[in-house]
Amino acid sequence: METIPTNEERLAKLEGMGCSRKRYEDPRFIQGKGNYVDDVKMPGMLVGVMVRSPYAHARIKSIDTSRALAHPGVYAVLTAEDLKPLKLHWMPTLAGDVQAVLADGKVSFQNQEVAFVVAEDRYIAADAAELVEVEYDELPAVVDPMKALFPDAPIIREDIQDSKVGAHGVRTHPNHIFTWDIGDKDKTDRAFDNAEITVKQDMIYQRVHPCPLETCGCVASYDKIRGDLTVYITSQAPHVVRTVVGMLSSIPESKIRIISPDIGGGFGNKVGIYPGYVCAIVASIVLGRPVKWIESRTENLTTTAFARDYHMTGELAADKDGKIKALRVHVTADHGAFDACADPSKWPAGMFHVVTGSYDIPNAFVSVDGIYTNKCPGGVSYRCSFRVTEAVYLIERMVDVLAQKLGIDKAEIRFRNFLRKDQFPYQSALGLEFDSGDYEPALRKGLAAIDYPAMRAEQAAMRADPTSETLMGIGICTFTEIVGAGPSKSCDILGIGMFDSCEIRVHPDGSAIARMGTISQGQGHQTTYAQIIASEAGIPASLIKVEEGDTSTAPYGLGTYGSRSTPVAGAAIARASHKIREKARKIAAHLLEVSPDDLEFDLDRFVVKGAPDQAKTMKEVAWAAYNNVPEGMEMGLEAVDYYDPPNFTYPFGAYLCVLDVNRFSGETKVRRFYALDDCGTRINPMIIEGQIHGGLTEGFAVAMGQQLTYDEAGNVLGGTLMDYFLPTSMETPHWETDFTVTPSPHHPIGAKGVAESPHVGSIPCFTAAMVDAFAHLGVTHMNMPHNSFRVWQQSHALGIDQR
């Protein structure tokens, strides 16, 4: 007699949601078996190298390519003049602007692409690039977005200097891109006029760079006989790349195949289209041979998309008890030489309007001005949804500034202003509908975890000791993020709604293949996606193959960024799994000779209600789907789902940081960092833990050291990893993680997303702790990065750096 497995055994075999299933991807990476773009080798492949400008702003008087073309092994040298007959010397950006593929008449940022040398190998191409002679006439540069609006400022975009209207409305200056505002200005202004207390703070969120392990690159291969174009590319959104390539090349999308193989980190840096991609594709079409372009580390740091560079002014109006009545914000956003930001078309400042945060703020108004400068273009969501990190940073800093002015504890002022659980779904003053949250228990759990009263008592004792060389700071951040960029009513890129997709095919033996429109860059999709299907369709995760990143096999999707994987693609996966399950129910009913309504789904099988011994497993149903289905039903067991979410999801967290600052040297040590996250339903706790550790480490890097700086002439001062801070295990603090669970009410499995939350929440928490170390001396804010020298400067300014 066959032994029926217990529920525990069946659950263990499924390895579904909630299970800390080991990452399916890891063995091949650990053994060096990953397949990255630079690993791609094709017969007859050539290699391209860029010639780049040494100037941030200059006219190009002439380009002489003759010596380079004469160099042995060189096949072509492309300039803007070569691209003009193809109308490819300019390309559209995701933000609705246009960007020079190769400099057309002048350069507008240092290291801008001027020419593309194609040769037999990288060394020959690099040697030949040195032989391209470019004569420049240097122009004055402007790198300060405030100065870029001066009447006599150098005009950066002469191609549109007379245009009074841009992609997002009226332009007021040749270097002005847009003004975007949201909220009720009149009501907000009245609230400020009638307020008992107001506070105001200027702050700069410095320009930083995502700096993924793998730089950007591609291999383009055009088949002149078939008219097919295949491109291997480091892209977080391969289907969008296919659409853009089709627009640029006039090749039908049906003849374009974009493949994103293994990607060594993305963090938003690999969403956009870069000139190197376009040049490689053009060269392959012209030469009829595959062409590879891989950028160097310096090229990646200085020319691919940056993040942040927001100059912000925040204001809060409140009563004397600290209850917030209104928020007012103005931002000057430095977009660089072209508006190439990766933001939804309708929102040029992304989802910055989540800036009301976790608080019940009845009145708010936000205004953002986008500005051109002689700096690298871009503006991507470095491990966050579009501009959410900047928004969270501002509101968390402002709540601290208000608490300090009123003499109210920073935890207490949050309790007085939190949204209550019974207020959800909550319509914010800036038009967003927060889906669910329970903020107070999260913060109380965090305060208890670090023994907040004891920490404050220790801090007070240290401040009372005039001989203490240590300043102790305690930071609190209670953030709400907005993720799952998706609702097509709100979000699109180049007119394409930000839905996502899943296709599942179950084979006769009960195994399955699932294809998605996303692409993993280390998030563990092959592991977690299979777990969702396991729980929702009853197929063991070990029997499910997950494929992404190939536009010829995957259904159209908008890719992976802005924490879309679980909130959008995960929902499509769950819904496709439900479709599989419902067809399977009908087949099982047919096999058991009962009505489908008489069956219950039980983990991995369908059981007749009231007769648990009468059942059909999913494996048995899968076999029957190919030989014994109800009359009128199609054979097979497969489903496709395109999910357009009704709303975003709103994960939240409560973070606390305790650090010690040496007032004589500025050296800072993070004593404790506690991070509690609520991402709704948890799919794989182990992977969540890893994602949180990664996000916290990147947040530590931004807050404590990362910055892309420029001198007055527009020269990049941090173009190598000798100058740009990437923390190692030696510098990274110990992380204490925790969680609560508040499911999203509109998501099919209640999941919200988590990978970006630790980056979003940790950065203001570090700043809050740093400012708190000096708060008793009257300091209300300190701009990042908080490296030792800058912290010592603060001590020196206060006169406390002397023994």
SEMI-356892 format. One record per residue (C-alpha): x negated, y negated, z. Coordinates in steps of 0.05 Angstrom, whole numbers, padded with zeros to 5 digits, always signed. Example, Ala and Ser with C-alpha at 12.3 -4.5 7.8 and 13.67 -1.06 7.14 Angstrom:
<nodes>
-00246+00090+00156
-00273+00021+00143
</nodes>
This chain:
<nodes>
+00000+00000+00000
-00028-00068-00021
-00048-00113+00037
-00016-00182+00033
-00067-00237+00049
-00052-00280+00109
-00036-00354+00101
-00105-00371+00129
-00139-00326+00078
-00098-00356+00021
-00113-00427+00044
-00187-00411+00048
-00186-00382-00022
-00150-00442-00051
-00199-00493-00022
-00147-00547-00031
-00138-00616-00001
-00165-00626+00069
-00220-00574+00058
-00293-00595+00062
-00308-00557-00001
-00381-00560-00021
-00395-00603-00082
-00390-00562-00146
-00437-00611-00181
-00496-00606-00134
-00532-00543-00156
-00548-00569-00226
-00572-00637-00200
-00614-00606-00145
-00647-00560-00196
-00660-00616-00245
-00608-00590-00294
-00569-00655-00302
-00558-00681-00372
-00568-00756-00377
-00568-00801-00438
-00644-00803-00441
-00645-00727-00442
-00607-00727-00508
-00653-00709-00566
-00629-00704-00638
-00665-00685-00703
-00694-00747-00736
-00678-00791-00677
-00708-00861-00676
-00716-00908-00616
-00698-00981-00609
-00732-01034-00565
-00707-01105-00553
-00747-01169-00565
-00725-01216-00510
-00730-01290-00496
-00781-01316-00445
-00738-01379-00438
-00671-01389-00404
-00650-01443-00454
-00683-01456-00521
-00669-01465-00594
-00697-01412-00641
-00735-01448-00696
-00757-01385-00732
-00764-01310-00726
-00819-01275-00766
-00811-01200-00768
-00860-01185-00823
-00918-01161-00779
-00871-01116-00740
-00840-01087-00804
-00910-01072-00831
-00929-01034-00768
-00934-00958-00782
-00873-00920-00758
-00825-00980-00757
-00760-00971-00795
-00723-01036-00783
-00722-01101-00744
-00653-01130-00734
-00638-01203-00719
-00574-01242-00717
-00584-01258-00791
-00582-01184-00807
-00518-01175-00767
-00481-01234-00797
-00461-01199-00863
-00429-01146-00819
-00397-01199-00774
-00430-01165-00715
-00475-01220-00691
-00422-01237-00638
-00378-01188-00599
-00317-01195-00555
-00325-01189-00480
-00277-01156-00432
-00260-01225-00405
-00234-01252-00471
-00297-01291-00489
-00348-01275-00543
-00421-01260-00532
-00481-01262-00578
-00505-01192-00594
-00572-01220-00617
-00587-01294-00605
-00556-01337-00659
-00595-01402-00664
-00611-01408-00590
-00620-01369-00526
-00580-01384-00463
-00612-01341-00409
-00680-01311-00396
-00691-01243-00428
-00632-01253-00476
-00634-01205-00535
-00667-01237-00596
-00687-01178-00641
-00681-01102-00643
-00740-01061-00667
-00727-00990-00690
-00785-00941-00696
-00806-00868-00692
-00816-00870-00617
-00811-00917-00557
-00885-00933-00556
-00888-00953-00630
-00825-00995-00621
-00853-01030-00560
-00918-01045-00596
-00880-01072-00656
-00836-01115-00612
-00898-01152-00590
-00911-01168-00664
-00845-01204-00674
-00862-01278-00675
-00807-01324-00648
-00817-01399-00647
-00776-01433-00593
-00759-01505-00576
-00746-01504-00501
-00685-01540-00474
-00667-01562-00404
-00634-01507-00364
-00580-01509-00310
-00574-01453-00259
-00531-01488-00207
-00457-01482-00224
-00442-01547-00188
-00494-01585-00230
-00468-01551-00293
-00406-01595-00289
-00445-01660-00286
-00430-01707-00345
-00502-01703-00370
-00511-01628-00358
-00542-01587-00414
-00488-01556-00457
-00496-01481-00455
-00442-01458-00504
-00448-01504-00564
-00406-01456-00605
-00345-01475-00563
-00365-01543-00535
-00307-01579-00569
-00255-01527-00549
-00207-01555-00497
-00172-01488-00485
-00205-01421-00468
-00179-01350-00459
-00150-01370-00391
-00124-01440-00402
-00150-01512-00403
-00224-01527-00401
-00246-01593-00370
-00321-01593-00389
-00363-01557-00442
-00392-01513-00386
-00323-01501-00355
-00292-01433-00370
-00226-01434-00333
-00187-01457-00272
-00144-01402-00241
-00099-01415-00182
-00047-01377-00145
+00000-01392-00086
+00043-01450-00066
-00002-01511-00062
+00051-01560-00035
+00074-01514+00021
+00003-01498+00040
-00017-01571+00041
+00043-01588+00086
+00023-01532+00133
-00046-01563+00139
-00017-01632+00149
+00025-01607+00208
-00026-01560+00238
-00052-01567+00309
-00119-01537+00290
-00157-01534+00224
-00225-01505+00207
-00266-01509+00144
-00328-01471+00122
-00372-01471+00060
-00406-01405+00043
-00445-01374-00014
-00439-01302-00034
-00505-01294-00070
-00517-01263-00138
-00535-01190-00130
-00543-01130-00176
-00514-01060-00171
-00581-01029-00192
-00560-00957-00208
-00613-00903-00208
-00605-00893-00283
-00610-00954-00327
-00563-00967-00385
-00573-00934-00453
-00542-00897-00511
-00556-00851-00570
-00516-00869-00632
-00510-00820-00690
-00472-00838-00753
-00456-00783-00803
-00454-00817-00871
-00422-00757-00905
-00364-00747-00857
-00360-00820-00835
-00362-00799-00762
-00397-00837-00707
-00419-00802-00643
-00447-00842-00586
-00476-00815-00521
-00472-00872-00472
-00478-00892-00399
-00407-00915-00393
-00357-00915-00336
-00300-00925-00387
-00314-00884-00450
-00246-00892-00481
-00249-00968-00475
-00318-00965-00508
-00288-00926-00565
-00234-00979-00574
-00285-01035-00573
-00332-00999-00622
-00273-00988-00668
-00256-01062-00665
-00328-01082-00680
-00344-01031-00734
-00277-01022-00768
-00288-00947-00762
-00222-00913-00742
-00222-00889-00670
-00205-00820-00696
-00275-00818-00726
-00310-00844-00664
-00332-00798-00608
-00358-00828-00544
-00392-00781-00495
-00411-00802-00425
-00455-00745-00398
-00482-00745-00327
-00488-00817-00303
-00539-00835-00250
-00497-00885-00213
-00451-00939-00240
-00425-00985-00185
-00391-01028-00239
-00456-01040-00277
-00435-00992-00333
-00365-01016-00348
-00381-01069-00401
-00409-01067-00471
-00482-01088-00478
-00518-01114-00540
-00564-01053-00539
-00505-01008-00551
-00482-01048-00611
-00552-01053-00641
-00564-00978-00635
-00497-00964-00669
-00511-01013-00725
-00582-00985-00735
-00555-00914-00740
-00502-00934-00791
-00553-00972-00833
-00609-00921-00828
-00567-00858-00827
-00607-00829-00769
-00593-00824-00694
-00619-00884-00655
-00633-00884-00580
-00637-00946-00536
-00656-00941-00463
-00670-01004-00423
-00727-01013-00374
-00716-01027-00300
-00733-01101-00310
-00684-01106-00367
-00631-01074-00324
-00642-01122-00266
-00646-01185-00309
-00597-01174-00366
-00542-01125-00347
-00482-01147-00308
-00494-01180-00241
-00444-01184-00183
-00417-01239-00138
-00448-01309-00146
-00386-01342-00114
-00392-01410-00080
-00333-01413-00033
-00298-01462+00013
-00247-01433+00061
-00198-01470+00106
-00150-01444+00159
-00093-01480+00193
-00069-01452+00260
-00034-01469+00325
-00073-01477+00390
-00061-01403+00407
-00097-01381+00344
-00036-01361+00303
-00054-01374+00231
-00005-01418+00192
-00041-01427+00125
-00102-01410+00084
-00133-01454+00030
-00192-01432-00013
-00232-01461-00070
-00285-01422-00108
-00337-01443-00159
-00354-01379-00196
-00420-01374-00234
-00407-01330-00295
-00474-01340-00330
-00483-01356-00403
-00423-01317-00428
-00359-01298-00393
-00370-01223-00393
-00337-01208-00326
-00301-01142-00321
-00235-01167-00294
-00163-01153-00314
-00142-01199-00370
-00087-01234-00330
-00132-01248-00271
-00198-01281-00289
-00218-01281-00216
-00199-01209-00208
-00159-01190-00147
-00188-01245-00105
-00117-01261-00082
-00122-01204-00031
-00158-01259+00008
-00103-01263+00061
-00131-01197+00086
-00100-01158+00144
-00065-01219+00171
+00006-01247+00169
-00010-01314+00136
+00055-01347+00113
+00024-01400+00067
-00036-01395+00021
-00066-01427-00040
-00128-01406-00079
-00163-01441-00136
-00222-01413-00175
-00265-01449-00227
-00307-01406-00274
-00371-01440-00298
-00424-01426-00351
-00498-01430-00329
-00564-01409-00359
-00564-01342-00323
-00550-01271-00344
-00475-01260-00358
-00432-01207-00326
-00395-01208-00261
-00376-01137-00244
-00344-01102-00185
-00406-01078-00149
-00375-01021-00110
-00309-01057-00101
-00247-01074-00139
-00249-01138-00179
-00275-01194-00132
-00246-01160-00071
-00312-01161-00033
-00317-01237-00040
-00245-01244-00017
-00254-01200+00045
-00319-01235+00061
-00285-01303+00061
-00224-01286+00104
-00265-01248+00155
-00314-01304+00162
-00257-01355+00168
-00222-01316+00223
-00288-01315+00262
-00297-01390+00251
-00227-01403+00278
-00238-01358+00338
-00303-01394+00354
-00271-01463+00351
-00213-01442+00397
-00257-01402+00444
-00216-01340+00433
-00248-01271+00430
-00256-01247+00358
-00219-01183+00372
-00163-01219+00407
-00151-01268+00350
-00143-01210+00302
-00092-01177+00347
-00052-01242+00347
-00051-01246+00271
-00048-01174+00247
+00008-01151+00202
+00051-01103+00242
+00066-01033+00219
+00140-01049+00213
+00126-01106+00165
+00105-01059+00109
+00115-01061+00050
+00091-01133+00060
+00096-01188+00008
+00035-01233+00016
+00037-01308+00006
-00005-01296-00057
+00043-01247-00089
+00014-01179-00072
+00056-01123-00041
+00015-01087+00013
+00040-01015+00013
+00025-00991+00084
-00020-01003+00143
-00028-00996+00218
-00084-01043+00237
-00080-01052+00313
-00092-00978+00332
-00151-00976+00285
-00186-01036+00317
-00170-01012+00388
-00201-00945+00371
-00264-00980+00347
-00268-01025+00408
-00263-00964+00453
-00315-00926+00413
-00370-00977+00425
-00345-00997+00494
-00333-01069+00472
-00326-01099+00542
-00393-01069+00563
-00426-01096+00500
-00399-01166+00513
-00423-01162+00585
-00493-01141+00563
-00494-01197+00512
-00475-01248+00566
-00530-01224+00611
-00582-01230+00556
-00559-01300+00539
-00565-01320+00612
-00637-01296+00615
-00683-01352+00589
-00741-01302+00582
-00703-01255+00536
-00734-01252+00467
-00674-01216+00439
-00609-01246+00413
-00553-01195+00412
-00497-01201+00361
-00431-01164+00357
-00394-01165+00291
-00322-01145+00277
-00290-01136+00209
-00218-01113+00200
-00209-01111+00125
-00154-01092+00077
-00177-01074+00007
-00136-01070-00057
-00155-01013-00103
-00126-00969-00157
-00130-01021-00212
-00073-00995-00252
-00004-01026-00255
+00001-01045-00328
+00049-01100-00310
-00010-01134-00276
-00074-01103-00304
-00101-01091-00373
-00167-01093-00409
-00165-01122-00480
-00090-01110-00479
-00093-01037-00458
-00056-01022-00394
-00097-00993-00337
-00061-00926-00331
-00098-00860-00326
-00088-00790-00349
-00096-00715-00337
-00087-00654-00380
-00085-00584-00348
-00085-00518-00385
-00075-00453-00347
-00105-00392-00381
-00074-00322-00381
-00121-00298-00327
-00097-00353-00279
-00158-00397-00286
-00151-00468-00313
-00185-00526-00347
-00169-00598-00329
-00189-00659-00369
-00184-00731-00344
-00194-00801-00371
-00243-00819-00316
-00317-00806-00311
-00357-00788-00248
-00420-00825-00229
-00431-00786-00165
-00362-00787-00132
-00354-00711-00136
-00295-00710-00185
-00308-00639-00207
-00299-00618-00135
-00242-00662-00110
-00200-00661-00173
-00199-00586-00171
-00177-00589-00098
-00116-00632-00116
-00095-00582-00169
-00108-00524-00121
-00060-00553-00069
-00007-00578-00118
-00007-00519-00168
-00032-00461-00126
-00094-00444-00168
-00159-00433-00129
-00206-00492-00138
-00262-00444-00157
-00223-00423-00219
-00212-00494-00244
-00260-00527-00293
-00259-00603-00293
-00282-00641-00354
-00290-00716-00364
-00327-00766-00407
-00315-00739-00478
-00263-00779-00517
-00254-00721-00566
-00227-00676-00512
-00203-00719-00454
-00136-00756-00457
-00141-00832-00462
-00157-00864-00395
-00186-00929-00369
-00245-00898-00333
-00276-00901-00264
-00288-00967-00228
-00250-01008-00177
-00236-00944-00137
-00187-00919-00190
-00205-00846-00186
-00160-00822-00130
-00106-00877-00132
-00094-00872-00207
-00127-00810-00238
-00112-00770-00174
-00039-00787-00182
-00039-00765-00255
-00072-00700-00233
-00019-00688-00179
+00038-00703-00227
+00009-00658-00282
+00001-00604-00229
+00074-00613-00209
+00094-00603-00283
+00053-00539-00284
+00086-00515-00220
+00157-00529-00244
+00148-00491-00309
+00115-00435-00269
+00176-00435-00223
+00222-00421-00282
+00177-00365-00307
+00174-00334-00237
+00250-00338-00231
+00256-00302-00297
+00208-00248-00274
+00245-00240-00207
+00314-00245-00239
+00337-00302-00195
+00353-00376-00204
+00295-00425-00200
+00333-00458-00143
+00326-00393-00103
+00250-00398-00102
+00204-00432-00053
+00133-00450-00071
+00086-00421-00019
+00012-00441-00027
-00005-00397-00087
+00061-00362-00103
+00136-00367-00110
+00178-00330-00058
+00252-00314-00060
+00286-00352-00003
+00303-00304+00053
+00264-00247+00020
+00190-00259+00031
+00171-00191+00002
+00198-00213-00066
+00146-00260-00096
+00104-00275-00157
+00035-00305-00151
+00010-00361-00197
-00038-00311-00227
+00020-00265-00246
+00060-00324-00273
+00001-00347-00315
-00003-00279-00349
+00072-00279-00362
+00068-00349-00392
+00034-00317-00452
+00079-00257-00462
+00144-00260-00421
+00178-00327-00414
+00253-00344-00409
+00290-00347-00474
+00282-00415-00508
+00218-00433-00469
+00152-00446-00505
+00095-00399-00490
+00036-00425-00450
+00026-00462-00386
-00001-00532-00394
+00017-00604-00379
-00005-00675-00393
+00009-00736-00350
-00004-00810-00361
+00004-00846-00295
+00019-00921-00293
+00023-00936-00218
+00080-00979-00192
+00032-01015-00145
-00039-01018-00121
-00060-00981-00058
-00087-01016+00003
-00138-00977+00044
-00163-01012+00106
-00214-01006+00161
-00242-01031+00227
-00317-01039+00230
-00361-01060+00288
-00435-01077+00286
-00483-01089+00343
-00552-01116+00326
-00612-01145+00361
-00650-01204+00333
-00720-01223+00355
-00716-01298+00361
-00790-01307+00351
-00799-01266+00287
-00729-01259+00258
-00736-01183+00258
-00668-01151+00263
-00650-01081+00286
-00581-01052+00278
-00566-01018+00344
-00498-00989+00326
-00452-00991+00266
-00383-00960+00274
-00339-00953+00213
-00267-00930+00217
-00232-00922+00149
-00160-00907+00131
-00156-00882+00060
-00089-00848+00066
-00088-00773+00051
-00159-00745+00056
-00177-00697+00000
-00247-00674+00020
-00272-00699+00088
-00344-00682+00071
-00344-00721+00007
-00309-00779+00041
-00364-00780+00093
-00417-00782+00039
-00382-00837+00001
-00376-00879+00064
-00450-00870+00080
-00468-00892+00010
-00423-00953+00012
-00448-00974+00080
-00520-00968+00056
-00506-01012-00004
-00470-01061+00041
-00531-01063+00087
-00574-01077+00026
-00531-01136+00003
-00523-01167+00072
-00595-01159+00095
-00637-01168+00033
-00609-01167-00038
-00609-01230-00080
-00624-01247-00152
-00656-01315-00151
-00675-01364-00206
-00721-01425-00207
-00699-01492-00236
-00722-01471-00306
-00679-01408-00304
-00736-01359-00293
-00714-01296-00256
-00753-01289-00192
-00733-01218-00173
-00738-01177-00236
-00772-01115-00207
-00760-01067-00150
-00821-01098-00116
-00778-01160-00107
-00707-01132-00103
-00688-01097-00039
-00665-01025-00043
-00664-00994+00027
-00695-00926+00039
-00681-00878+00096
-00733-00917+00137
-00692-00982+00137
-00621-00954+00135
-00586-00953+00203
-00550-00894+00233
-00476-00895+00214
-00419-00875+00261
-00356-00858+00222
-00284-00848+00242
-00215-00849+00210
-00141-00856+00216
-00089-00834+00165
-00034-00880+00138
-00010-00850+00072
+00010-00894+00014
+00085-00888+00006
+00085-00894-00070
+00027-00848-00087
+00046-00776-00104
-00001-00747-00051
-00006-00809-00006
-00079-00822-00024
-00109-00892-00026
-00182-00887-00045
-00244-00897-00002
-00311-00901-00038
-00313-00977-00042
-00284-00994+00026
-00349-00985+00065
-00384-01034+00018
-00327-01084+00024
-00322-01080+00099
-00394-01074+00120
-00421-01137+00089
-00378-01187+00128
-00389-01144+00190
-00465-01152+00185
-00458-01227+00175
-00409-01232+00233
-00458-01197+00279
-00515-01241+00255
-00476-01305+00266
-00452-01279+00334
-00524-01273+00356
-00531-01349+00348
-00458-01369+00362
-00472-01392+00434
-00520-01443+00403
-00465-01472+00359
-00478-01434+00294
-00413-01418+00257
-00440-01387+00193
-00504-01362+00161
-00509-01348+00087
-00536-01281+00064
-00583-01247+00055
-00604-01240+00128
-00676-01220+00118
-00727-01233+00172
-00754-01298+00142
-00685-01329+00134
-00665-01308+00204
-00729-01337+00232
-00713-01402+00195
-00648-01404+00234
-00685-01394+00300
-00735-01448+00279
-00680-01497+00262
-00651-01486+00332
-00719-01493+00365
-00716-01424+00398
-00774-01392+00361
-00828-01416+00409
-00853-01374+00468
</nodes>
